[in-house]
Amino acid sequence: METVAFNVEELRNDFPILSKKFNGKTLAYLDNAATSQKPRQVIKAICDFYEGYNANIHRGVYEIEEKATMKYERTREATSRFIGAESAEQIIFTRNTTESINLVAKTWGASNIRKGDKIVVSLLEHHSNVVPWQVLAKEKGALLEYINLKEDSTIDLDDFKEKIAGAKLLAITQASNVLGTLVPVKQMTSIAHQEGCTVLVDGAQSAPHMPVSMTDIGCDFFAFSSHKMLGPTGVGVLYGKREILDAMPPYNLGGDMISEVHKWDVTWNELPWKFEAGTSNIADVIAYYHAIEYLQRLGMERVREHEKSLTKYALKRLSEIKGLRYYGPDDIEMRGGIISFTLGDVHPHDIASILSREAIAIRSGYHCAQPLHEELSLGGTARASFYIYNTEEEVDRLAEALNEVRKVFAK
Ligand SMILES: Cc1ncc(COP(=O)(O)O)c(C=O)c1O
């Protein structure tokens, strides 16, 4: 695909919300780890579908139905190329990363995890990659173990090597949504496979921000969400190795996921439809294609470079603020565009609501990673997270507003 220049000022024009005023000020949207903003190409695709060819897919044979089916399946092909998968049949559309992980826990997990088996996760995990395994482990009498972090917030690979011995499943994030830490999932997958261990990678914070390749990582499952990568909400992706998906029982049961249904028995549909029961989120999957195309035109290497440079600048600006402490690796090569921080003893919710008056959107709280916050003895953090449309000027606004917060609370 032809690439276009990575010109932030120009591409911002594609995002209608970025020119809107809030409290009379332009929005500085720095909560991209929660969800990204959408370009008009994606928004328009949703309208085009409902206005021009709204029909259910994989069913009829009339013109608009065929068009809808073709566009829906085109997104699957594009998703497969985007993550360097072996084939499009290995791409299953779900609602979000959470559902992708739950699908694996409820199908692969239910039929493969037994009493005494070991499931390994890390302390970095989002609740989506903890709770399904915690519940499964309790149901099956399996053990759940957490890989520790080193002082510099990176994964302790020695601890990993000890814990992975004899494990049945490694479920690990590629990028932390709190510390920004990047995890060497390729190396860890290779070590886990030597132990005969299945590997699920949570790519919710990596796939939107850097090049990822399934054939390179070699993992068995990979999960991520459209809404964090310029696409609509309500679309998640689960990639799986073909032989594993083939052997797995289906997830939801009903229409579309069957091949034949008789009074007393049923045969399952082929991949990937075996895992897509009922009417899909057709409009949003179709629109998601335009998000993928948008990112591919920019080039994922350049997306990563932009975020690296912005994060470096932000770390410098934030470290100049008295009383501010940021978390996560100092080495920019080891972190994504996410910075969680505390400011003296000011409550993170107070920081976020004061910044909101300046039309600066950041997140506060546990960010769905309470075990990590407990490990770091933190009652919560404030978090700024960047994407393709963020600028140094927005980082300056953040730093200035944080200085004001500090002054207000020093009084
Ligand atoms: C690392 C990570 N995993 C999983 C999720 C869950 O994503 P979703 O809410 O789209 O299911 C998130 C969302 O923030 C995340 O950051």
The ligand as a MOL file (V3000), in Angstrom:
LIG
                    3D

  0  0  0     0  0            999 V3000
M  V30 BEGIN CTAB
M  V30 COUNTS 16 16 0 0 0
M  V30 BEGIN ATOM
M  V30 1 C -3.5470 -4.1210 27.8530 0
M  V30 2 C -5.0410 -4.1400 27.6980 0
M  V30 3 N -5.6700 -5.3010 27.5840 0
M  V30 4 C -6.9910 -5.3880 27.4220 0
M  V30 5 C -7.7710 -4.2550 27.3920 0
M  V30 6 C -9.2460 -4.3980 27.2350 0
M  V30 7 O -9.6470 -3.8520 26.0300 0
M  V30 8 P -11.2030 -3.7390 25.6820 0
M  V30 9 O -11.7910 -2.8520 26.7380 0
M  V30 10 O -11.2430 -3.1470 24.3330 0
M  V30 11 O -11.7430 -5.1080 25.7700 0
M  V30 12 C -7.1740 -3.0150 27.5250 0
M  V30 13 C -7.9880 -1.7840 27.5460 0
M  V30 14 O -7.5810 -0.7630 28.0320 0
M  V30 15 C -5.7720 -2.9560 27.6880 0
M  V30 16 O -5.1400 -1.7870 27.8220 0
M  V30 END ATOM
M  V30 BEGIN BOND
M  V30 1 1 1 2
M  V30 2 1 2 3
M  V30 3 2 2 15
M  V30 4 2 3 4
M  V30 5 1 4 5
M  V30 6 1 5 6
M  V30 7 2 5 12
M  V30 8 1 6 7
M  V30 9 1 7 8
M  V30 10 2 8 9
M  V30 11 1 8 10
M  V30 12 1 8 11
M  V30 13 1 12 13
M  V30 14 1 12 15
M  V30 15 2 13 14
M  V30 16 1 15 16
M  V30 END BOND
M  V30 END CTAB
M  END
